[in-house]
Amino acid sequence: MGIFDDIKNAADTNEEKVEAVIDQAGDFIDQKTDGKYADKVDQAQDFLKDQIGQPNDAAPAPAEQPAAPVEGEQA
């Protein structure tokens, strides 16, 4: 078991505390940015909260990004 597994297990056993910290961090960021990125912060908070309690190998694969155009090509 690696260090990240240990951290995830600790987070899973203290789910309510971790979710409270996620909320506090999001509120702090919203306050410092005057809510400019509130939608992105909320999205990140929801993602992190969804990861708590999930098996370590159940993390969703990142969404595929469209390939960047080659220099000199027009999209």
C-alpha positions in Angstrom: 0.0 0.0 0.0 1.4 3.4 -1.0 1.2 6.7 0.7 -1.6 7.8 -1.6 -3.6 4.8 -0.6 -3.0 5.7 3.1 -4.2 9.3 2.5 -7.3 8.1 0.6 -8.1 5.7 3.4 -7.8 8.4 6.0 -10.0 10.7 3.9 -12.6 7.9 3.5 -12.8 7.3 7.3 -13.2 11.0 8.0 -15.6 11.8 5.2 -17.6 14.5 7.0 -14.4 16.4 8.1 -12.9 16.2 4.6 -16.1 17.5 3.0 -16.2 20.4 5.4 -12.6 21.3 4.5 -13.4 21.1 0.8 -16.3 23.5 1.4 -14.1 25.9 3.4 -11.4 25.9 0.8 -14.0 26.6 -1.9 -15.5 29.4 0.1 -12.0 30.9 0.7 -11.2 30.8 -3.1 -14.6 32.4 -3.9 -13.9 35.1 -1.3 -10.4 35.9 -2.7 -11.6 35.9 -6.3 -14.9 37.8 -5.6 -16.7 34.8 -7.0 -15.2 35.2 -10.4 -14.5 31.4 -10.7 -17.5 30.2 -8.5 -18.8 27.8 -11.2 -15.3 26.2 -11.6 -14.8 26.1 -7.8 -18.2 24.4 -7.3 -17.4 21.9 -10.1 -14.1 21.0 -8.4 -15.8 20.7 -5.0 -18.4 18.3 -6.4 -15.7 16.3 -8.1 -13.6 16.0 -4.9 -16.6 15.1 -2.8 -17.6 12.4 -5.3 -14.1 10.8 -5.0 -14.4 10.3 -1.2 -15.5 6.8 -0.5 -14.7 5.5 -4.0 -12.4 2.6 -4.5 -8.9 3.7 -5.5 -9.2 2.3 -9.0 -12.7 3.8 -9.6 -11.5 7.3 -10.5 -13.1 8.3 -13.8 -10.9 8.6 -16.8 -10.2 12.2 -17.8 -12.4 13.6 -20.6 -10.7 13.4 -24.0 -9.6 16.8 -25.3 -9.8 17.5 -29.0 -6.5 17.4 -30.7 -4.8 20.7 -31.1 -4.4 21.9 -34.7 -1.0 21.5 -36.2 0.9 24.8 -36.6 0.1 26.2 -40.0 -3.2 24.3 -40.3 -6.5 26.1 -40.0 -9.3 24.5 -37.9 
